[in-house]
Amino acid sequence: MVDLFSKEWMARFQDEWNKEPELARDLAHIKFNSNIAYGFKGESVPRGIIHVVKGKVASAVDYDAELCGWEINWDLRAEPEDWHYWFKNPPGMISVGMAYTSRKLVFKQGDYAAMIKDPRIAGPFVKSFLVMARV
């Protein structure tokens, strides 16, 4: 098994993201560009980060601030067991909201409330958990 958010895991995530039409296509339609980091609660830096350009992941790496130099727009954190649970049971919109409200899913960077109110971004956000489950 590949370590969660390692270089290898992030490369697989990039591949799965880019071949999921409801994710890459829908975000390309709104010209979505962002740097999205993923990691564990209690750690000072994320484990992995993706660089999204017009909806597609242009690059996905294990996080090293000095090497990648990308400004983080979104930084999602959870306990490893919660990440693994969501990969086995991809959450829907309500489950994601409950995870956020109960602080199982923490946004160290980014505005969850604004994002979830925009269906052009909220739908793909939830879809990204399904994509993670394929890695």
Residue frames as a rotation matrix with the C-alpha (Angstrom) as fourth column:
MET 1
0.577 0.817 0.000 0.00
0.817 -0.577 0.000 0.00
0.000 0.000 -1.000 0.00
VAL 2
-0.261 -0.632 0.730 1.27
0.603 -0.697 -0.387 3.46
0.753 0.339 0.563 -0.90
ASP 3
-0.593 -0.019 -0.805 1.57
0.747 -0.386 -0.541 5.98
-0.300 -0.922 0.243 1.94
LEU 4
0.458 0.886 0.075 -1.27
0.878 -0.438 -0.192 8.47
-0.137 0.154 -0.978 2.03
PHE 5
0.979 0.047 -0.197 -0.33
0.004 -0.977 -0.213 11.75
-0.203 0.208 -0.957 0.30
SER 6
0.061 -0.989 0.138 3.16
0.272 0.150 0.951 10.49
-0.960 -0.021 0.278 -0.63
LYS 7
-0.490 -0.346 -0.800 4.68
-0.625 -0.500 0.599 11.38
-0.607 0.794 0.029 -4.00
GLU 8
-0.995 0.098 0.002 3.36
0.077 0.766 0.638 8.12
0.061 0.635 -0.770 -5.49
TRP 9
-0.335 0.928 -0.162 -0.11
0.809 0.195 -0.554 8.58
-0.483 -0.317 -0.816 -3.98
MET 10
0.001 0.304 -0.953 -0.31
-0.100 -0.948 -0.302 12.15
-0.995 0.096 0.029 -5.24
ALA 11
-0.800 -0.327 -0.502 0.71
-0.522 -0.032 0.852 11.06
-0.295 0.944 -0.145 -8.78
ARG 12
-0.821 0.562 0.096 -2.10
0.566 0.782 0.260 8.47
0.072 0.268 -0.961 -8.79
PHE 13
-0.079 0.795 -0.601 -4.53
0.612 -0.437 -0.659 11.09
-0.787 -0.420 -0.452 -7.48
GLN 14
-0.399 -0.144 -0.906 -3.54
-0.484 -0.806 0.341 13.42
-0.779 0.574 0.252 -10.34
ASP 15
-0.986 -0.007 -0.165 -4.22
-0.146 0.513 0.846 10.69
0.078 0.858 -0.507 -12.89
GLU 16
-0.543 0.833 -0.107 -7.60
0.836 0.523 -0.166 9.82
-0.082 -0.179 -0.980 -11.38
TRP 17
-0.131 0.454 -0.881 -8.63
0.237 -0.849 -0.472 13.49
-0.963 -0.271 0.003 -11.06
ASN 18
-0.560 -0.213 -0.801 -7.79
-0.573 -0.599 0.560 14.25
-0.599 0.772 0.214 -14.68
LYS 19
-0.949 0.228 -0.217 -9.74
-0.038 0.601 0.798 11.30
0.313 0.766 -0.562 -16.07
GLU 20
-0.457 0.838 -0.298 -12.89
0.781 0.217 -0.586 12.05
-0.426 -0.500 -0.754 -14.05
PRO 21
-0.532 0.202 0.822 -15.06
0.639 -0.541 0.547 14.11
0.556 0.816 0.159 -16.45
GLU 22
0.545 0.836 0.064 -17.40
0.576 -0.429 0.696 15.48
0.609 -0.343 -0.715 -13.81
LEU 23
0.530 -0.458 -0.714 -14.43
0.616 -0.371 0.695 16.89
-0.583 -0.808 0.085 -11.93
ALA 24
-0.520 -0.854 -0.025 -11.89
0.574 -0.371 0.730 18.11
-0.633 0.366 0.683 -14.48
ARG 25
-0.522 0.366 0.770 -14.46
0.737 -0.260 0.624 19.17
0.429 0.893 -0.134 -17.11
ASP 26
0.552 0.828 -0.093 -16.76
0.754 -0.449 0.480 20.98
0.356 -0.335 -0.872 -14.69
LEU 27
0.439 -0.465 -0.768 -13.88
0.502 -0.582 0.640 22.88
-0.745 -0.667 -0.022 -13.09
ALA 28
-0.658 -0.645 0.389 -12.35
0.668 -0.261 0.697 23.67
-0.348 0.718 0.603 -16.50
HIS 29
0.001 0.778 0.628 -15.68
0.882 -0.297 0.365 25.21
0.471 0.554 -0.687 -17.48
ILE 30
0.932 0.348 -0.102 -15.29
0.349 -0.784 0.513 27.83
0.098 -0.514 -0.852 -14.72
LYS 31
0.376 -0.882 0.282 -11.52
-0.008 -0.308 -0.951 28.17
0.926 0.356 -0.123 -15.31
PHE 32
0.986 0.049 0.161 -10.79
-0.163 0.048 0.985 26.92
0.041 -0.998 0.055 -11.80
ASN 33
0.136 -0.986 -0.099 -7.15
0.043 0.105 -0.994 27.42
0.990 0.131 0.057 -10.78
SER 34
0.737 0.130 0.663 -5.95
-0.627 -0.234 0.743 26.55
0.252 -0.963 -0.091 -7.29
ASN 35
-0.447 -0.815 -0.369 -3.35
-0.378 0.546 -0.748 24.89
0.811 -0.194 -0.552 -5.11
ILE 36
0.608 0.752 0.254 -4.99
-0.633 0.267 0.726 22.33
0.478 -0.603 0.639 -2.85
ALA 37
-0.561 -0.827 0.033 -3.04
-0.615 0.390 -0.685 20.77
0.554 -0.404 -0.727 0.01
TYR 38
0.633 0.691 -0.349 -3.94
-0.306 0.637 0.708 17.67
0.711 -0.341 0.615 1.99
GLY 39
-0.507 -0.861 -0.031 -2.65
-0.313 0.218 -0.925 16.45
0.803 -0.459 -0.380 5.29
PHE 40
-0.089 0.372 -0.924 -3.23
0.723 0.662 0.197 15.38
0.685 -0.650 -0.328 8.85
LYS 41
0.780 0.423 0.460 -4.63
-0.041 -0.700 0.713 17.32
0.624 -0.575 -0.529 11.77
GLY 42
0.915 -0.394 -0.091 -1.98
0.096 -0.005 0.995 18.48
-0.393 -0.919 0.033 14.23
GLU 43
0.091 -0.916 0.391 0.84
0.937 0.211 0.277 18.64
-0.337 0.341 0.878 11.70
SER 44
-0.052 -0.180 -0.982 2.40
0.169 -0.971 0.169 21.99
-0.984 -0.157 0.081 10.86
VAL 45
-0.519 -0.131 -0.845 2.56
-0.760 -0.381 0.526 21.42
-0.391 0.915 0.098 7.10
PRO 46
0.620 0.780 -0.086 0.46
-0.718 0.519 -0.464 19.39
-0.318 0.349 0.881 4.67
ARG 47
0.090 -0.537 0.839 1.62
0.037 0.843 0.536 16.05
-0.995 -0.017 0.096 3.26
GLY 48
-0.486 -0.190 0.853 0.70
0.807 0.276 0.522 16.56
-0.335 0.942 0.019 -0.41
ILE 49
-0.126 0.422 -0.898 -0.43
-0.144 -0.903 -0.405 19.30
-0.982 0.078 0.175 -2.77
ILE 50
-0.064 0.157 0.986 -1.99
0.938 0.347 0.006 19.54
-0.341 0.925 -0.169 -6.21
HIS 51
-0.661 -0.152 -0.735 -1.66
-0.116 -0.947 0.300 22.43
-0.741 0.283 0.608 -8.63
VAL 52
-0.008 0.793 0.610 -4.93
0.796 0.374 -0.476 22.76
-0.606 0.481 -0.634 -10.56
VAL 53
-0.768 -0.214 -0.603 -4.97
-0.198 -0.816 0.543 24.75
-0.608 0.537 0.585 -13.80
LYS 54
-0.418 0.725 -0.548 -8.31
-0.899 -0.244 0.363 25.22
0.130 0.645 0.753 -15.57
GLY 55
0.533 0.814 0.229 -9.76
-0.846 0.512 0.151 22.25
0.006 -0.274 0.962 -13.73
LYS 56
0.773 -0.322 -0.547 -6.98
0.087 0.908 -0.410 19.75
0.628 0.269 0.730 -14.44
VAL 57
0.803 -0.595 -0.009 -4.23
0.007 -0.005 1.000 18.77
-0.595 -0.803 0.001 -12.05
ALA 58
0.787 -0.581 -0.206 -1.07
-0.427 -0.273 -0.862 20.05
0.444 0.767 -0.463 -13.73
SER 59
-0.350 -0.909 -0.227 1.18
-0.281 0.333 -0.900 18.77
0.894 -0.251 -0.371 -10.96
ALA 60
0.827 0.532 0.182 0.80
-0.361 0.255 0.897 16.71
0.431 -0.807 0.403 -7.80
VAL 61
-0.136 -0.966 -0.221 3.61
-0.106 0.236 -0.966 16.28
0.985 -0.108 -0.134 -5.30
ASP 62
0.321 0.078 -0.944 4.38
0.917 0.224 0.331 15.47
0.237 -0.971 0.001 -1.73
TYR 63
0.900 0.215 0.379 4.58
0.177 -0.975 0.132 18.84
0.398 -0.052 -0.916 0.00
ASP 64
-0.017 -0.887 -0.461 7.88
0.966 -0.134 0.221 20.62
-0.258 -0.441 0.859 0.53
ALA 65
0.762 0.456 -0.461 7.42
0.393 -0.890 -0.230 24.39
-0.515 -0.006 -0.857 0.82
GLU 66
0.068 -0.832 -0.551 10.94
-0.305 -0.543 0.782 25.16
-0.950 0.115 -0.291 -0.30
LEU 67
-0.755 -0.421 0.502 10.80
0.262 0.509 0.820 22.92
-0.601 0.751 -0.274 -3.35
CYS 68
-0.180 0.746 0.641 7.31
0.982 0.173 0.074 23.55
-0.056 0.643 -0.764 -4.67
GLY 69
-0.921 -0.309 -0.239 6.99
0.322 -0.947 -0.017 27.22
-0.221 -0.093 0.971 -3.68
TRP 70
-0.465 0.821 0.331 3.23
0.380 -0.153 0.912 27.23
0.799 0.550 -0.241 -4.36
GLU 71
-0.780 0.370 0.505 0.93
-0.617 -0.589 -0.522 29.41
0.104 -0.719 0.688 -2.32
ILE 72
-0.853 0.509 -0.115 -1.69
0.521 0.844 -0.129 27.20
0.031 -0.170 -0.985 -0.70
ASN 73
-0.635 0.723 0.272 -5.27
-0.501 -0.654 0.568 28.23
0.588 0.225 0.777 -1.50
TRP 74
0.598 0.797 0.089 -6.95
-0.652 0.418 0.633 25.28
0.467 -0.436 0.769 0.23
ASP 75
-0.639 -0.764 -0.084 -5.49
-0.534 0.520 -0.666 23.10
0.553 -0.381 -0.741 2.98
LEU 76
0.482 0.873 -0.074 -7.67
-0.642 0.409 0.649 20.18
0.597 -0.265 0.757 4.06
ARG 77
-0.687 -0.715 0.133 -6.78
-0.580 0.428 -0.694 18.22
0.439 -0.553 -0.708 7.19
ALA 78
0.620 0.780 0.089 -8.21
-0.674 0.471 0.570 15.17
0.402 -0.413 0.817 8.90
GLU 79
0.108 -0.523 0.846 -7.01
-0.702 0.562 0.437 12.25
-0.704 -0.641 -0.307 10.99
PRO 80
-0.765 -0.474 -0.436 -5.55
-0.641 0.502 0.580 9.39
-0.056 0.723 -0.688 8.91
GLU 81
-0.821 0.482 0.305 -8.37
0.387 0.864 -0.323 7.07
-0.419 -0.147 -0.896 9.94
ASP 82
0.136 0.885 -0.444 -10.97
0.024 -0.451 -0.892 9.60
-0.990 0.110 -0.083 8.77
TRP 83
-0.186 -0.275 -0.943 -9.25
-0.919 -0.290 0.265 9.94
-0.347 0.917 -0.199 5.38
HIS 84
-0.966 -0.245 -0.079 -9.21
-0.257 0.907 0.332 6.15
-0.010 0.341 -0.940 5.03
TYR 85
-0.450 0.879 0.159 -12.86
0.402 0.358 -0.843 5.90
-0.798 -0.315 -0.515 6.05
TRP 86
0.267 0.564 -0.782 -13.86
-0.424 -0.660 -0.621 8.45
-0.866 0.497 0.063 3.37
PHE 87
-0.519 -0.498 -0.695 -11.84
-0.844 0.171 0.508 6.58
-0.134 0.850 -0.509 0.76
LYS 88
-0.974 0.200 0.105 -13.77
0.202 0.979 0.011 3.40
-0.101 0.032 -0.994 1.55
ASN 89
-0.040 0.996 -0.075 -17.08
0.957 0.016 -0.289 5.27
-0.286 -0.083 -0.955 1.91
PRO 90
-0.815 -0.353 0.460 -16.92
0.502 -0.827 0.254 8.40
0.291 0.438 0.851 -0.26
PRO 91
-0.492 0.627 -0.604 -19.07
0.513 -0.352 -0.783 11.07
-0.703 -0.695 -0.149 1.38
GLY 92
0.021 0.589 0.808 -21.89
0.911 -0.345 0.227 12.99
0.412 0.731 -0.544 -0.23
MET 93
-0.219 -0.065 0.974 -22.68
0.061 -0.997 -0.053 16.66
0.974 0.048 0.222 0.33
ILE 94
0.724 0.567 0.392 -24.40
-0.355 -0.181 0.917 16.05
0.591 -0.803 0.070 3.68
SER 95
0.792 -0.472 -0.388 -21.61
0.608 0.671 0.425 13.81
0.060 -0.572 0.818 5.01
VAL 96
-0.219 -0.882 0.417 -18.98
0.746 -0.427 -0.512 16.38
0.629 0.199 0.751 4.04
GLY 97
0.046 0.331 0.943 -20.97
-0.283 -0.901 0.330 19.06
0.958 -0.282 0.052 5.85
MET 98
0.952 0.307 -0.014 -21.23
-0.096 0.339 0.936 16.88
0.292 -0.889 0.352 8.94
ALA 99
0.394 -0.887 -0.240 -17.48
0.895 0.430 -0.117 16.16
0.207 -0.169 0.964 8.82
TYR 100
-0.350 -0.499 0.793 -16.78
0.351 -0.855 -0.382 19.88
0.868 0.144 0.475 8.62
THR 101
0.373 0.610 0.699 -19.23
-0.438 -0.548 0.712 20.77
0.818 -0.572 0.063 11.40
SER 102
0.993 0.018 -0.115 -17.86
0.084 0.576 0.813 18.07
0.081 -0.818 0.570 13.70
ARG 103
0.537 -0.842 -0.050 -14.28
-0.817 -0.534 0.220 19.19
-0.212 -0.077 -0.974 12.89
LYS 104
0.507 -0.378 0.775 -13.33
0.281 0.922 0.265 15.81
-0.815 0.084 0.574 11.44
LEU 105
0.156 -0.419 0.895 -12.49
0.966 -0.124 -0.226 17.75
0.206 0.900 0.385 8.28
VAL 106
0.405 -0.128 -0.905 -10.62
0.452 -0.832 0.320 20.98
-0.795 -0.539 -0.279 8.94
PHE 107
0.649 -0.220 0.729 -9.81
0.623 -0.396 -0.674 23.71
0.437 0.891 -0.120 6.46
LYS 108
0.079 -0.703 -0.707 -6.52
0.812 -0.366 0.455 25.27
-0.578 -0.610 0.542 7.60
GLN 109
-0.787 -0.246 -0.566 -6.73
-0.137 -0.824 0.549 27.44
-0.602 0.510 0.615 4.50
GLY 110
-0.846 0.530 0.060 -9.74
0.143 0.118 0.983 28.22
0.514 0.840 -0.175 2.32
ASP 111
-0.684 0.687 0.243 -13.33
-0.690 -0.503 -0.520 29.19
-0.236 -0.524 0.819 3.00
TYR 112
-0.915 0.354 0.194 -15.53
0.368 0.929 0.040 26.10
-0.166 0.108 -0.980 3.29
ALA 113
-0.156 0.938 -0.309 -18.74
0.415 -0.222 -0.883 28.13
-0.897 -0.266 -0.354 3.75
ALA 114
0.012 0.113 -0.994 -18.17
-0.694 -0.714 -0.090 30.16
-0.720 0.691 0.069 0.56
MET 115
-0.832 -0.419 -0.364 -17.15
-0.551 0.551 0.627 27.08
-0.062 0.722 -0.689 -1.42
ILE 116
-0.824 0.519 0.225 -20.09
0.455 0.845 -0.283 24.93
-0.337 -0.131 -0.933 -0.39
LYS 117
0.022 0.858 -0.514 -22.54
0.104 -0.513 -0.852 27.71
-0.994 -0.034 -0.100 -1.38
ASP 118
-0.046 -0.114 -0.992 -21.24
-0.911 -0.404 0.088 27.69
-0.411 0.908 -0.085 -4.97
PRO 119
0.666 0.400 0.629 -22.60
-0.220 0.912 -0.347 24.58
-0.713 0.093 0.695 -6.72
ARG 120
0.841 -0.410 -0.352 -20.01
-0.366 0.047 -0.930 24.99
0.398 0.911 -0.110 -9.51
ILE 121
-0.240 -0.963 0.125 -17.31
-0.719 0.090 -0.689 24.22
0.652 -0.255 -0.714 -6.93
ALA 122
-0.087 0.257 0.962 -19.22
-0.926 0.335 -0.173 22.27
-0.367 -0.906 0.209 -4.25
GLY 123
0.881 0.474 -0.006 -20.16
-0.431 0.796 -0.424 19.41
-0.196 0.376 0.905 -6.56
PRO 124
0.513 -0.762 -0.395 -16.61
-0.183 0.352 -0.918 18.87
0.839 0.543 0.041 -7.81
PHE 125
-0.267 -0.607 0.749 -15.29
-0.888 -0.147 -0.436 19.17
0.374 -0.781 -0.499 -4.24
VAL 126
0.306 0.468 0.829 -17.47
-0.742 0.663 -0.100 16.29
-0.596 -0.585 0.550 -3.12
LYS 127
0.963 0.037 -0.265 -16.57
-0.225 0.649 -0.726 14.37
0.145 0.760 0.634 -6.29
SER 128
0.149 -0.989 -0.018 -12.88
-0.728 -0.097 -0.679 14.71
0.669 0.114 -0.734 -5.36
PHE 129
-0.134 -0.142 0.981 -13.47
-0.883 0.466 -0.054 12.31
-0.449 -0.873 -0.188 -2.44
LEU 130
0.824 0.450 0.344 -14.78
-0.218 0.812 -0.541 9.70
-0.523 0.371 0.767 -4.85
VAL 131
0.727 -0.632 -0.270 -11.67
-0.336 0.015 -0.942 10.19
0.599 0.775 -0.201 -6.98
MET 132
-0.115 -0.785 0.609 -9.45
-0.972 -0.038 -0.231 9.78
0.205 -0.619 -0.759 -3.90
ALA 133
0.371 0.357 0.857 -11.14
-0.621 0.782 -0.057 6.45
-0.691 -0.511 0.512 -3.23
ARG 134
0.994 0.033 -0.102 -9.78
-0.102 0.576 -0.811 5.15
0.032 0.817 0.576 -6.57
VAL 135
0.323 -0.946 0.014 -6.15
-0.829 -0.290 -0.478 5.79
0.456 0.143 -0.878 -5.66
